[in-house]
Amino acid sequence: MRSSSLISVTPLLPVALLVLVAAGALVALLGGLGHGRAVVTACLRAALQLGVVSAVITWVIEVGVAVAGFILVMYGVAAYTAGRRVTRSARSAWWAGVPIAAGAAPVLAVLTVSGTVSTDGIVIIPVAGILLGGCLTATALSGRRALDELAQRRGEVEAALALGFMPRAAALEICRPAAAQALVPALDQTRTVGLVTLPGAFVGMLLGGASPIQAGVVQLVVLVALLAAEAATILVTVELVVRGRFGTA
C-alpha cells in the first residue's frame, strides 16, 4: 500500500533533522562561508514558527478577518526581511514592501477574481504565501544586485551623465541588467519543471489524492503566477533603487 505522506514521522526523524542541521552548520563554518551560526538559528526559527502556525492555522482558516490578518502578517515579515537584505537603514528598509505588494497583490487579485483560486482560507493563505515568498526573494536579490552594481560602476554612471544622460536613465543603464538576474531562478524552475524537479504544489496535490493532471494544472498556475509577480517586483525594486529610496550600497 502506498504511503499518503511524503515524510514518515518516526522516532528517528528528530535525529535525522539534528544531523542535517549540524552538517549544514559545519560545512558553512569549516568552508569559511560565514553562516555557520545562521544555519542553526534559521532551522530553530523554522521549527518554532511552523509549530506555532500548525497550532493556529485551524482556527485562522475559519475566520475571514483572521485570514486577512494572517496574510498581512506574512506581508509585513516579507517586507521587513527583504528590506534588511537590501539596506542597513531601518527607515529605507520598509520601502521593500512596495515592490512586494506590487508583485503579489495584482497577481493574487487576478487569480481570485477569475475564480482560478478560491478565497477560502485553506487555499488563499498558502497561495499568498508562495507569492509573497517569491517576491521577497526577488526584491532582496534584485535590490542588492542593483545597489552593488551602482557602487562598483560609479565611474560609468558619471560617464553616462557626462554624455547627457539624465540621472535615472544613467543609473538604469548600469544596474538594470544585473538586477534582472534575480528572475533567473524562477525562469529556470519553470523551464525545468517535470524534467529536473517536481515542486511542492505538484507533490502536495498528488499526496492529497488529486490526479496527475489536476496536480499539473495547479503547479502550472503557481509557476506562471510566480513569474508574473517576480517580474513586476524586480521592475519596481530597480525603480526604487535608481530613485535612491534604498540609499547607497
Sequence and secondary structure as in RCSB ss.txt:
>XXXX:A:sequence
MRSSSLISVTPLLPVALLVLVAAGALVALLGGLGHGRAVVTACLRAALQLGVVSAVITWVIEVGVAVAGFILVMY
GVAAYTAGRRVTRSARSAWWAGVPIAAGAAPVLAVLTVSGTVSTDGIVIIPVAGILLGGCLTATALSGRRALDEL
AQRRGEVEAALALGFMPRAAALEICRPAAAQALVPALDQTRTVGLVTLPGAFVGMLLGGASPIQAGVVQLVVLVA
LLAAEAATILVTVELVVRGRFGTA
>XXXX:A:secstr
   S SS   TTHHHHHHHHHHHHHHHHHHTT S HHHHHHHHHHHHHHHHHHHHHHHHHTT HHHHHHHHHHHH
HHHHHHHHHHH S HHHHGGGHHHHHHHHHHHHHHHHHTTSS  SHHHHHHHHHHHHHHHHHHHHHHHHHHHHHH
HHTHHHHHHHHHTT  HHHHHHHHHHHHHHGGGHHHHHHHHHBTTTB  HHHHHHHHTT  HHHHHHHHHHHHHH
HHHHHHHHHHHHHHHHHTTTT   
